[in-house]
Amino acid sequence: MNTSESSLQHLLTLMQQLRDPQHGCPWDKQQTFASIAPYTLEETYEVLDAIQRGDFTELREELGDLLFQVVFYAQMAQEQNLFDFSDICQSISSKLERRHPHIFASPQDKAVNDINQHWEALKQQEREEKSQHSALDDIPRAMPALMRAYKIQKRCSNVGFDWNETGPVLDKVHEEIAEVMEEASRDEINPQRLEEEIGDLLFATVNLSRHLGSKAETALQKANDKFEKRFRQVESLIAAQGLTMPGATLEQMEAAWQQVKQQEKS
């Protein structure tokens, strides 16, 4: 057994001990698939955060935390005679081999001209085998909304349901803006209707981002980071004037904001 296999086996053994009915950890023993799910999402975001910050020491730790989530699910599934960690590994190995015939299959299958088209055909076949007949069937509802919108639109595009040019996509964004403002300008605003129109606008904006070759989730994350950095600098400038943010006027805060932007340019 090599070092990697030994380390993995040690982790699996630790998980078994944590879930031991008599001598295990009280907290770990009472967990279920549903109770662990929020932690899995949290750990995933922490992995992404470490990658974005380029902190590879932290990334190693966060990947360990994420791997522990998989091991946790595997242990609970094994206890219920559903599957075990080995089954998980076998499942992903088989999928990788099946989806990469240009690497692992026979010589005739390796001569795939359009790898992306072949990939989508294989995934469609897998969905049909699971009685998932829509191109959208296996898109998780729990995905962040921007990511899910992007994936929905990309799936639709793969089956030809898409504009071929950017012009109509941009027109749709302008149309949705107008509809938002129409609802927002009514004497009696219907909150549900306004929310629906704002949702349509966001969906159209994701589509524009996709057509321009950008992922909306990534773009918005970067925009969040930029705004946060600027706002923290505004707070510092306001504090340097002997003021607090709640005590400063909007004009003073705007002047500080413009100063921050000017500093960035210079």
C-alpha positions in Angstrom: 0.0 0.0 0.0 1.5 3.3 -1.0 1.5 6.5 1.1 -1.7 7.9 -0.6 -3.6 4.7 -0.1 -2.4 4.4 3.5 -3.5 8.0 4.3 -6.9 7.4 2.7 -7.4 4.2 4.6 -6.5 6.0 7.8 -9.1 8.7 7.1 -11.8 6.0 6.4 -10.9 4.3 9.6 -11.1 7.5 11.6 -14.6 8.2 10.1 -15.7 4.7 11.2 -14.5 5.4 14.7 -16.2 8.8 14.8 -19.5 7.1 13.9 -19.0 4.0 16.2 -22.4 3.5 18.0 -20.8 2.9 21.4 -17.5 4.8 21.4 -18.0 7.4 18.6 -18.3 11.2 18.9 -21.9 12.2 20.0 -22.1 15.0 17.4 -20.8 12.8 14.5 -23.1 9.9 15.4 -26.3 12.0 15.2 -25.6 13.5 11.8 -27.6 12.6 8.7 -27.3 13.3 5.0 -29.5 16.3 5.3 -27.8 17.8 8.3 -24.3 17.5 6.7 -25.4 19.0 3.4 -25.0 22.7 4.5 -21.5 22.0 5.7 -20.6 20.5 2.3 -21.7 23.7 0.6 -19.7 25.8 3.1 -16.6 23.7 2.6 -16.9 24.0 -1.2 -17.0 27.8 -0.9 -14.0 27.8 1.4 -12.1 25.8 -1.2 -13.0 28.3 -3.9 -12.0 31.2 -1.6 -8.6 29.7 -1.0 -8.1 29.3 -4.8 -9.1 32.8 -5.5 -6.7 34.1 -2.9 -3.9 31.9 -4.2 -3.4 30.5 -0.6 -2.2 27.0 -1.4 -1.4 26.1 2.2 -5.0 27.0 3.1 -6.2 25.2 -0.1 -4.6 22.0 1.2 -6.5 22.3 4.4 -9.8 23.2 2.8 -9.6 20.3 0.3 -9.1 18.0 3.3 -12.3 19.4 4.8 -14.1 18.8 1.6 -12.8 15.3 1.2 -13.9 14.6 4.8 -17.5 15.5 3.7 -17.3 12.8 1.0 -15.9 10.3 3.5 -18.7 11.2 5.9 -21.4 10.6 3.3 -19.8 7.3 2.3 -19.7 6.1 5.9 -23.4 6.9 6.5 -24.3 5.2 3.2 -22.3 2.1 4.2 -24.1 1.9 7.5 -27.4 1.9 5.6 -26.1 -0.7 3.1 -26.5 1.8 0.2 -22.9 2.1 -1.1 -19.4 2.7 0.3 -16.4 4.8 -0.5 -15.1 2.2 -3.0 -18.4 2.4 -4.9 -18.0 6.1 -5.1 -14.5 5.8 -6.6 -15.6 3.1 -9.0 -18.6 5.3 -10.1 -16.5 8.3 -11.0 -13.8 6.2 -12.6 -16.3 4.5 -14.9 -17.8 7.8 -15.8 -14.5 9.4 -16.7 -13.6 6.4 -18.9 -17.0 6.5 -20.5 -16.9 10.2 -21.2 -13.3 10.2 -22.6 -13.3 7.6 -25.3 -10.7 9.7 -27.1 -8.3 8.8 -24.3 -9.4 5.4 -22.9 -11.4 3.6 -25.6 -10.5 1.6 -28.7 -8.5 3.3 -31.5 -11.7 3.9 -33.7 -13.4 5.6 -30.8 -10.4 7.8 -30.1 -10.8 9.4 -33.5 -13.6 11.6 -32.2 -13.7 14.8 -34.2 -15.8 17.0 -32.0 -15.0 16.1 -28.4 -17.5 18.6 -26.9 -20.3 17.3 -29.1 -19.5 13.7 -28.1 -19.3 14.7 -24.4 -22.8 16.2 -24.6 -24.1 13.2 -26.4 -22.8 10.9 -23.7 -24.3 13.0 -21.0 -27.6 13.0 -22.8 -27.5 9.2 -23.0 -26.7 9.0 -19.3 -29.7 11.3 -18.5 -32.0 9.1 -20.7 -30.8 6.0 -18.8 -31.9 7.7 -15.6 -35.2 8.5 -17.2 -34.2 12.1 -17.4 -35.5 13.1 -20.8 -35.2 16.8 -20.6 -31.9 18.5 -21.2 -32.4 20.3 -17.9 -33.3 17.3 -15.7 -30.1 16.9 -13.8 -29.3 20.6 -13.1 -29.3 20.9 -9.3 -31.9 23.3 -7.9 -29.6 24.0 -4.9 -26.9 25.6 -7.2 -26.3 29.3 -6.7 -28.9 31.1 -8.9 -26.4 32.7 -11.3 -24.6 29.4 -11.8 -27.8 27.6 -12.4 -29.1 30.2 -14.9 -25.8 29.9 -16.8 -26.1 26.1 -16.8 -29.7 26.2 -17.9 -28.9 28.5 -20.8 -25.9 26.5 -21.9 -27.9 23.3 -21.9 -30.6 25.0 -24.0 -27.9 26.3 -26.4 -26.5 22.8 -26.8 -29.8 21.7 -28.3 -30.1 24.7 -30.5 -32.5 26.9 -28.4 -30.4 30.0 -28.4 -29.7 33.2 -30.4 -26.8 33.1 -32.8 -25.9 36.7 -32.4 -25.4 39.1 -29.5 -27.8 41.8 -30.7 -31.1 40.1 -29.7 -29.6 39.1 -26.4 -28.8 42.8 -25.6 -32.2 43.8 -26.8 -33.7 41.4 -24.3 -31.8 43.0 -21.5 -33.1 46.4 -22.5 -36.6 45.0 -22.7 -36.4 43.5 -19.2 -35.1 46.7 -17.8 -38.1 48.5 -19.2 -40.4 46.0 -17.7 -38.8 46.3 -14.3 -39.2 50.1 -14.4 -42.8 49.8 -15.6 -43.6 47.7 -12.5 -41.6 49.9 -10.2 -43.4 53.0 -11.4 -46.9 51.9 -10.7 -49.0 53.7 -8.1 -49.6 50.4 -6.4 -46.6 48.2 -6.7 -47.2 44.4 -6.7 -44.1 43.0 -4.9 -44.5 39.5 -6.4 -44.8 40.9 -10.0 -41.8 43.3 -9.4 -39.7 40.4 -8.1 -40.6 38.4 -11.2 -39.5 41.1 -13.5 -36.2 41.6 -11.6 -35.6 37.9 -11.9 -36.2 38.1 -15.7 -33.7 40.9 -15.9 -31.1 39.0 -14.0 -31.6 35.9 -16.1 -31.3 38.0 -19.3 -28.1 39.6 -17.9 -26.6 36.1 -17.3 -27.4 35.2 -20.8 -25.7 38.4 -22.1 -22.6 37.5 -20.0 -22.6 34.0 -21.4 -22.8 35.2 -25.0 -19.9 37.5 -24.3 -17.8 34.6 -23.1 -18.0 35.4 -19.3 -19.6 33.4 -16.4 -21.9 35.7 -14.5 -21.1 34.1 -11.2 -17.3 34.7 -11.6 -17.9 38.3 -12.9 -20.2 39.1 -9.9 -17.7 37.6 -7.4 -15.0 39.9 -8.8 -17.4 42.9 -8.7 -18.2 42.0 -5.1 -14.5 41.9 -4.2 -13.8 45.3 -6.0 -16.7 47.0 -4.3 -15.7 45.6 -0.9 -12.1 46.8 -1.4 -13.3 50.3 -2.4 -15.8 50.5 0.5 -13.2 49.6 3.1 -11.0 52.4 1.7 -14.0 54.8 1.9 -14.4 53.8 5.6 -10.8 54.6 6.2 -11.0 58.0 4.5 -14.1 58.9 6.4 -12.5 57.8 9.7 -9.4 60.0 8.8 -11.7 63.0 8.8 -12.8 62.2 12.3 -16.2 61.0 11.1 -18.1 57.7 11.2 -20.0 56.3 8.3 -23.4 56.8 9.9 -22.4 60.4 10.8 -21.1 61.3 7.4 -23.2 62.9 4.7 -23.9 61.1 1.4 -21.9 63.9 -0.3 -18.9 63.2 1.9 -19.1 59.5 1.3 -19.4 60.1 -2.5 -16.4 62.3 -2.4 -14.4 59.6 -0.7 -15.6 57.0 -3.2 -14.5 59.2 -6.1 -11.1 59.7 -4.4 -10.7 55.9 -4.1 -11.5 55.4 -7.7 -9.0 58.2 -8.7 -6.3 56.6 -6.6 -6.9 53.3 -8.5 -6.4 55.0 -11.8 -3.2 56.6 -10.7 
